[in-house]
Amino acid sequence: MPNKALKVIVTRRLPEPVETRMRELFDVELNESDEKMGAEALGDAMKRADVLVPTLGDVIDQKMLAQAGESLRLIANYGAGFDHIDVQTALQRGIMVSNTPGVLTDDTADMTMAMILSVPRRLREGNILMQRGEWTGWSPTALMGHRIGGKRLGILGMGRIGQAVARRAKAFGLQVHYHNRRRLHPETEADLEATYWESLDQMLARVDILSIHCPHTPGTFHLLNARRLKLMKPSAYIINTARGEIIDENALTRMLRAGELAGAGLDVFEHGNDINPRLKGLDNVLLLPHMGSATVEGRIEMGEKVIINIKTFADGHRPPDQVVPAML
Ligand code: DGY
């Protein structure tokens, strides 16, 4: 049932089928230009919307929420992570927040595996050599990387994505270790053949590859600070497809440059697209533009989730993916 009375404002371009469906269902304002909204435009949208559909990069903090109009009752985030939204304050103002979990799990886990394989096997360097036309032919000692099978993979954060990575890693012969706020159910742990470490510090010192899958919260900000990074073996690799703020990017950069870590695969950065310039151009670092969930299928499914959340809310129910304080 269309709910044309509902004013829905979307902050960025969404995949075409999602926008078409939104036009059919709601009184929707889309962002044709895809230009990121500045604080003024976002504040204006907060004033006028019944439902706001923001996404990563739209900072909805206390100050922004203070601009919300009386009619704003739902922030239906396009994305699983909601660290850019002050959910507590939104709730206090009677505004529900929902997200899009689940549908980007496999795509993000696939991308993580791609990086776990690419960095130790030096795919970036091989590609650059070919692109520059500098390859002189096969040689027994050229571009030797490190074998993946048999290595210890440490997973930091064993939620949906962490577990999807563990399943894939097992198939590649990696030994799975993990640290999580809560230990997994014994059956799940046995199924994943995963070893639990209550102490993150102890796990860090023993893994060959560390992959990050916890959310960014005040408690995980710089969880991998200089002290913890120094616990890792100099031969270890770090992969981050979660949030940049979890690693102290400056400390990581210094260690990568000093050869105190073997390499890194980074899809996310501490300050969004303002990347530490000293990370660029390093042979042992693969940098990607936050594309872990970037598949046509996944991005359409994320949009479908947003629509279901809005429709359920419009029908007078709690959105199925409402972010509740226990998740914070
Ligand atoms: C999310 O949805 O939070 C992801 O980071 C997008 O890839």
Residues whose N, C-alpha, C, O or C-beta is under 5 A from the ligand:
A	BS01	DGY	G79 A80 G81 A242 G292 S293
